């Protein structure tokens, strides 16, 4: 199992309050063959000092200006040498120390090109306030507003090389567009790992105002149309409905 190399990329900017917990959750993983990459956007707080404390555990550290989170993710992807690539946000943590072992086992056993799972949203007191349970994927599910949680999304590096990386022109829908492109448009083989993989701190730019929410909807529709969803306006209605259900499951 340890022959499969997993690259984890964390993008950070002024994340001094959370980055240490994030790093610790990565270096505490029981799986041995992990490459860890941190891409910092030239933080002005103490983020870099915290990262420096763990530099012997981090294979690549970049700190320079970037053009946003997805541009930074693409920088990390360009450095990654793992067979599989996944993202862990600076304010998120793995749900247990065995997550990457489970991910590696899922790739090996299934032969899939993509593995995804579930996540919990937590508040600052670590209380679970929302549960995202993906369920197994069936082709056409994106037409009904389905998508996997991006923090649980792992793909073989060959997919990034063949199908392209993140396309920041989609704004807040950039991660959605990549997963839509890989899974729906190109029909990459996927495997659902039925466990909570990540605990994600609540927040998000696209949810902070009506104006930003409207921009997010426009970006979603653009991604849907460009990736061949049957009825984008219908799909955009189902997406928030699925999110509502996550609060009551």
PyMOL commands that set and color helices and strands:
alter all, ss='L'
color gray80, all
select helices_A, chain A and resi 19-27+47-53+55-57+69-79+99-110+141-144+150-152+157-163+168-185+205-207+210-226+232-246
alter helices_A, ss='H'
color red, helices_A
select strands_A, chain A and resi 6-12+34-40+60-63+84-87+92-94+114-122+128-132+154-156+190-201
alter strands_A, ss='S'
color yellow, strands_A
deselect
rebuild
show_as cartoon
